Amino acid sequence: MKPYRLKHVPTGLYFQPHKHRGSNLSFKGKIYQTATHGLSPNYSYAKHYNDFDTRVVYLYIAEHGRVYDYLKDKYPLLPTCYYKQLRFDTLLKDWIIEEI
């Protein structure tokens, strides 16, 4: 399988696995080389229930980081119960697999 990244088309940012008090979005993203990736559970769930266009994916953004500064004026970021972390809600259909 060719290496790939998961890209959120509306923002141009990439998915990365969640780090402790970190962000799920980054400017570089994680490179995957297998069919399993960070959004795999959502993909399989959406295909099973036929709700790919309406399935919401919850991502977490570290407050006062580079990604936060990039998104804060463009998209609504919701507070979470975690210290200095916000939630970013996006639709699964907004993600593409970008081969490298």
N, CA and C of each residue as an Amber inpcrd file, in Angstrom:
protein
   300
   0.8380000  -1.1750000   0.0000000   0.0000000   0.0000000   0.0000000
   0.8850000   1.2410000   0.0000000   0.4920000   2.2460000  -0.7650000
   1.2430000   3.4970000  -0.8280000   1.0460000   4.2820000   0.4640000
   2.0720000   5.0060000   0.9110000   1.9160000   5.8590000   2.0890000
   0.8810000   6.9570000   1.8210000   0.1410000   7.3200000   2.8590000
  -0.8970000   8.3280000   2.7070000  -1.1060000   9.0860000   4.0120000
  -1.8020000  10.2090000   3.9000000  -2.2120000  10.9970000   5.0600000
  -3.6980000  11.2790000   4.9320000  -4.3410000  11.5710000   6.0510000
  -5.7520000  11.9360000   6.0640000  -5.8550000  13.4540000   6.1080000
  -6.4760000  14.0330000   5.0880000  -6.5600000  15.4900000   4.9850000
  -7.9920000  15.9610000   5.1860000  -8.1550000  16.9830000   6.0210000
  -9.4490000  17.6340000   6.1980000  -9.5130000  18.7490000   5.1630000
 -10.3080000  18.5650000   4.1410000 -10.3260000  19.4560000   2.9850000
 -10.6810000  20.9050000   3.3410000 -11.7320000  21.1900000   4.1370000
 -12.0700000  22.5890000   4.4030000 -10.9640000  23.3940000   5.0920000
 -10.1770000  22.7630000   5.9500000  -9.1230000  23.4920000   6.6610000
  -7.7540000  23.3190000   6.0290000  -7.5430000  22.2290000   5.2940000
  -6.2420000  21.9390000   4.7340000  -5.2910000  21.3030000   5.7270000
  -5.7890000  20.9380000   6.9160000  -4.9670000  20.3170000   7.9560000
  -5.0610000  18.8010000   7.8700000  -4.1300000  18.1230000   8.5420000
  -4.0450000  16.6670000   8.4950000  -4.3310000  16.0550000   9.8600000
  -4.7890000  14.8010000   9.8350000  -5.0860000  14.0670000  11.0640000
  -3.7980000  13.4970000  11.6530000  -3.7290000  13.5280000  12.9700000
  -2.6670000  12.8360000  13.6960000  -3.2980000  12.2230000  14.9360000
  -2.7580000  11.1270000  15.4210000  -3.3110000  10.5320000  16.6430000
  -3.2300000  11.5170000  17.8030000  -4.1870000  11.4250000  18.6740000
  -4.2840000  12.3470000  19.7980000  -3.1260000  12.1550000  20.7630000
  -2.5120000  13.2580000  21.1370000  -1.4610000  13.2500000  22.1440000
  -2.0440000  13.8270000  23.4270000  -1.4570000  13.4880000  24.5430000
  -1.9410000  13.9970000  25.8220000  -1.9290000  15.5170000  25.8010000
  -3.1060000  16.1140000  25.9410000  -3.3000000  17.5720000  25.8920000
  -2.8020000  18.1750000  24.5880000  -2.8430000  17.4000000  23.5380000
  -2.4010000  17.8690000  22.2340000  -3.5720000  18.0260000  21.2790000
  -3.2910000  17.9680000  19.9950000  -4.3040000  18.1730000  18.9670000
  -4.3690000  16.9770000  18.0330000  -5.5660000  16.7500000  17.4790000
  -5.7510000  15.7290000  16.4530000  -5.4450000  16.2650000  15.0660000
  -5.3290000  17.5650000  14.9290000  -5.0320000  18.1720000  13.6380000
  -3.6400000  18.7750000  13.6780000  -2.9590000  18.7110000  12.5290000
  -1.6450000  19.3300000  12.4450000  -1.3970000  19.7730000  11.0080000
  -0.3330000  20.5120000  10.8260000   0.0150000  20.9820000   9.4940000
   0.7470000  19.9050000   8.6890000   1.3290000  18.9030000   9.3650000
   2.0420000  17.8230000   8.6810000   1.2620000  16.5100000   8.6860000
   0.6790000  16.1350000   9.8140000  -0.0820000  14.9010000   9.9240000
   0.7900000  13.6680000  10.0270000   0.1300000  12.5570000  10.3190000
   0.8280000  11.2770000  10.4080000   0.7590000  10.5760000   9.0600000
   1.8350000   9.9020000   8.7100000   1.8750000   9.1250000   7.4720000
   1.5180000   7.6790000   7.8100000   0.5110000   7.1630000   7.1310000
   0.0560000   5.7850000   7.3370000   0.5290000   4.9180000   6.1860000
   0.8170000   3.6440000   6.4930000   1.2370000   2.7130000   5.4600000
   0.3920000   1.4410000   5.4430000  -0.6060000   1.3900000   6.3160000
  -1.5300000   0.2570000   6.3470000  -2.9420000   0.7740000   6.0950000
  -3.8700000  -0.1300000   5.9310000  -5.2550000   0.2630000   5.6740000
  -5.9380000   0.8270000   6.9210000  -5.3680000   0.5750000   8.0910000
  -5.9480000   1.0750000   9.3330000  -5.3590000   2.4470000   9.6550000
  -6.2350000   3.3930000   9.9290000  -5.7870000   4.7410000  10.2540000
  -6.6280000   5.2980000  11.3960000  -6.3570000   6.5190000  11.7800000
  -7.0100000   7.1290000  12.9330000  -8.5110000   7.2810000  12.8240000
  -9.0390000   7.3530000  11.6350000 -10.4870000   7.4960000  11.4590000
 -11.1540000   6.1810000  11.0560000 -10.4150000   5.0880000  11.0750000
 -10.9530000   3.7880000  10.6590000 -12.2380000   3.3850000  11.3710000
 -12.3300000   3.5160000  12.7070000 -13.5870000   3.1400000  13.3670000
 -14.7770000   3.9340000  12.8420000 -14.5860000   5.2130000  12.5580000
 -15.6650000   6.0360000  12.0120000 -16.0220000   5.6040000  10.5980000
 -15.0310000   5.2660000   9.7890000 -15.2810000   4.8110000   8.4270000
 -16.1100000   3.5290000   8.4320000 -15.7100000   2.5610000   9.2450000
 -16.4340000   1.2890000   9.2620000 -17.8400000   1.4690000   9.8230000
 -17.9980000   2.2980000  10.8290000 -19.3190000   2.5570000  11.4130000
 -20.2240000   3.2320000  10.3800000 -19.6930000   4.2290000   9.6720000
 -20.4890000   4.9670000   8.6900000 -20.9070000   4.0720000   7.5320000
 -20.0220000   3.1880000   7.0980000 -20.3840000   2.2720000   6.0060000
 -21.4480000   1.2840000   6.4560000 -21.3480000   0.8230000   7.6990000
 -22.3220000  -0.1330000   8.2170000 -23.7120000   0.4920000   8.3290000
 -23.7800000   1.7200000   8.8180000 -25.0710000   2.3840000   9.0150000
 -25.4540000   3.3170000   7.8790000 -24.6380000   3.3610000   6.8240000
 -24.9480000   4.1470000   5.6320000 -25.1490000   5.6330000   5.9550000
 -24.2860000   6.1810000   6.8370000 -24.4000000   7.5920000   7.1900000
 -23.0720000   8.3300000   7.0120000 -22.3670000   8.0020000   5.9320000
 -21.0600000   8.6040000   5.6590000 -21.1520000  10.1230000   5.5290000
 -22.2390000  10.6360000   4.9290000 -22.3840000  12.0800000   4.7090000
 -22.7840000  12.8490000   5.9580000 -23.3170000  12.1710000   6.9570000
 -23.7900000  12.8710000   8.1520000 -23.0160000  12.5030000   9.4170000
 -22.0890000  11.5660000   9.3280000 -21.3290000  11.1080000  10.4930000
 -20.3840000  12.2070000  10.9830000 -20.4730000  12.5500000  12.2640000
 -19.6380000  13.5960000  12.8520000 -18.4130000  12.9660000  13.5070000
 -17.2670000  13.5710000  13.2860000 -16.0090000  13.1450000  13.8990000
 -15.5990000  14.2340000  14.8880000 -15.2900000  13.8480000  16.1060000
 -14.8750000  14.7900000  17.1290000 -13.3590000  14.7750000  17.2410000
 -12.7560000  15.9300000  17.1010000 -11.3120000  16.0730000  17.2120000
 -11.0100000  17.0300000  18.3470000  -9.8210000  16.9380000  18.8820000
  -9.4400000  17.7920000  19.9960000  -8.2780000  18.6790000  19.5980000
  -8.3570000  19.9340000  20.0350000  -7.3710000  20.9500000  19.6850000
  -6.7880000  21.5210000  20.9700000  -5.4720000  21.5590000  21.0600000
  -4.8160000  22.1690000  22.2110000  -5.0030000  23.6830000  22.1400000
  -5.4390000  24.2460000  23.2380000  -5.6660000  25.6800000  23.2910000
  -4.3350000  26.4190000  23.2350000  -4.3000000  27.4900000  22.4740000
  -3.1350000  28.3660000  22.3280000  -1.9610000  27.7060000  21.6210000
  -2.2560000  26.7850000  20.7190000  -1.2200000  26.1940000  19.8720000
  -1.3210000  26.7740000  18.4690000  -0.4820000  26.2970000  17.5570000
  -0.5070000  26.7910000  16.1740000  -1.8260000  26.4700000  15.4730000
  -2.3290000  25.2680000  15.6850000  -3.5890000  24.8720000  15.0480000
  -4.7440000  25.6840000  15.6210000  -4.7360000  25.9050000  16.9250000
  -5.7730000  26.7190000  17.5720000  -5.7830000  28.1240000  16.9780000
  -4.6180000  28.7310000  16.8500000  -4.5370000  30.0850000  16.2850000
  -5.0440000  30.1170000  14.8460000  -4.8100000  29.0470000  14.1070000
  -5.2530000  28.9520000  12.7180000  -6.7740000  28.7980000  12.6180000
  -7.3800000  28.0340000  13.5600000  -8.8130000  27.7130000  13.4720000
  -9.7410000  28.6380000  14.2570000  -9.2400000  29.3390000  15.2580000
 -10.1130000  30.0220000  16.2140000 -11.0750000  31.0300000  15.5900000
 -10.6890000  31.7140000  14.5320000 -11.5640000  32.7050000  13.9110000
 -12.3810000  32.1330000  12.7560000 -12.0470000  30.9180000  12.3080000
 -12.7060000  30.3420000  11.1340000 -13.7980000  29.3370000  11.4780000
 -13.6330000  28.6290000  12.6060000 -14.5600000  27.5440000  12.9580000
 -14.9100000  27.6250000  14.4400000 -16.1160000  27.1790000  14.8050000
 -16.4620000  27.1470000  16.2280000 -15.7210000  26.0220000  16.9500000
 -15.0360000  26.3700000  17.9970000 -14.3280000  25.3980000  18.8240000
 -15.0690000  25.3080000  20.1520000 -15.4440000  24.1080000  20.5390000
 -16.2560000  23.8960000  21.7310000 -15.3850000  23.5090000  22.9200000
 -15.6940000  24.0190000  24.1110000 -14.9000000  23.6530000  25.2890000
 -15.1210000  22.1940000  25.6730000 -14.1250000  21.5940000  26.2940000
 -14.2200000  20.2250000  26.7970000 -13.9380000  20.2470000  28.2930000
 -14.0620000  19.1010000  28.9060000 -13.7730000  19.0040000  30.3340000
 -12.2770000  18.8810000  30.5960000 -11.4830000  18.7580000  29.5400000
 -10.0480000  18.6400000  29.6960000  -9.4020000  20.0200000  29.7750000
  -8.3580000  20.1250000  30.5150000  -7.6450000  21.3700000  30.7260000
  -6.9970000  21.8500000  29.4310000  -7.3000000  23.0700000  29.0570000
  -6.6950000  23.7210000  27.8850000  -6.8380000  22.9220000  26.6030000
  -8.0370000  22.3970000  26.3840000  -8.2970000  21.6480000  25.1590000
  -9.7030000  21.9670000  24.6810000  -9.8780000  22.1070000  23.3760000
 -11.1720000  22.4070000  22.7760000 -11.5380000  21.3020000  21.8070000
 -12.8440000  21.2010000  21.5020000 -13.3260000  20.1740000  20.5900000
 -13.6740000  20.8180000  19.2530000 -13.3200000  20.1280000  18.1920000
 -13.6080000  20.5640000  16.8340000 -14.4460000  19.4840000  16.1820000
 -15.6700000  19.8110000  15.7970000 -16.5820000  18.8460000  15.1810000
 -16.5250000  18.9890000  13.6640000 -16.3820000  17.8700000  12.9850000
 -16.2970000  17.8740000  11.5340000 -17.0490000  16.6700000  10.9800000
 -17.4530000  16.7460000   9.7420000 -18.1420000  15.6370000   9.0920000
 -17.1230000  14.6930000   8.4680000 -17.4360000  13.4270000   8.4690000
 -16.5510000  12.4120000   7.8960000 -16.3670000  12.6130000   6.3970000
 -17.3840000  13.1410000   5.7330000 -17.2840000  13.3400000   4.2850000
 -16.2920000  14.4390000   3.9070000 -15.8500000  15.2400000   4.8860000
 -14.8870000  16.3030000   4.6210000 -13.4390000  15.8170000   4.5910000
 -13.2190000  14.5170000   4.8100000 -11.8820000  13.9520000   4.8630000
 -11.5650000  13.1930000   3.5780000 -10.3360000  13.3170000   3.1220000
  -9.8790000  12.5400000   1.9620000  -8.5750000  11.8270000   2.3310000
  -8.2860000  10.7900000   1.6050000  -7.0170000  10.0850000   1.7590000
  -6.0940000  10.6140000   0.6700000  -5.0120000  11.2480000   1.1150000
  -4.0620000  11.8790000   0.2020000  -2.8080000  11.0140000   0.1170000
  -2.5710000  10.4180000  -1.0320000  -1.3740000   9.5890000  -1.2180000
  -0.1530000  10.4570000  -1.3380000   0.9500000   9.9440000  -0.8230000
   2.2060000  10.7170000  -0.8440000   3.1160000  10.1730000  -1.9280000
